Amino acid sequence: MTDDSVSFTQMKHGTRADYELLERLEKPYQAATADRILAELRRQGDATLEGYQITRLEHGLQSATRAERDGADIDWIVGALLHDIGDGLAPQNHDRFSAEVVRPFVRWDVAWVIEHHGIFQMIYYAHHYGWDENARDKYKNHPCFNSCATFCELWDQASFDPDYPMHTLEYFVPMIREVFSRKAYDPRVLRDGFVSSLGTF
């Protein structure tokens, strides 16, 4: 054991001093969340979407650029940028994975839309596989149903165009840093139950 490590080998044996040490050491790591998000986005710039004409990063950049041009606020813009950030590690449930990345820092409706965009996107392609393209209808009475349908229609499914004039990642860096510098799970940010407008259209 060193001065920078805990005394325990099982959590139940930890002391107050151990957990105060961990809390102190976790703060700089948590403060660097935006840096890790940016590193993952840059990695996605090197990872093509197999069969598509653009990279994973470009898809996020196009989605976020469309959101901004539609007058969306910072939560929706960053949400659009990061809605597929889970693709690399969790391709089978990337929507839920991506939602958990942003959930502590954005409004609840933005996180809900990211979490459910996968099933909403099926309306565009599921019939080609013999799947139910209307699977999203099980959420038709949810207050965020229309938000998710609009998100998919305007920003997600439309953003696979190699010729679309999108902003660069550097353009969005200040927004990412602003969002991920917020206090996690701040009720003033989450605004549970409030359904926001996606833009000025």
DAZIGI-V291626 format. One record per run of one state. SS is the DSSP state (hx for helix, st for strand, lp for the rest). FROM is the first residue (numbers start at 1). TO is the last residue. If there is no record, write none. Layout:
ss->[SS SS]
from->[FROM FROM]
to->[TO TO]
//
This chain:
ss->[lp hx lp hx lp hx lp st lp st hx lp hx lp hx lp hx lp hx lp hx lp hx lp hx lp hx lp hx lp]
from->[1 11 14 16 32 33 45 48 49 55 56 70 74 83 85 88 94 103 108 125 126 130 135 140 145 157 169 181 187 191]
to->[10 13 15 31 32 44 47 48 54 55 69 73 82 84 87 93 102 107 124 125 129 134 139 144 156 168 180 186 190 201]
//
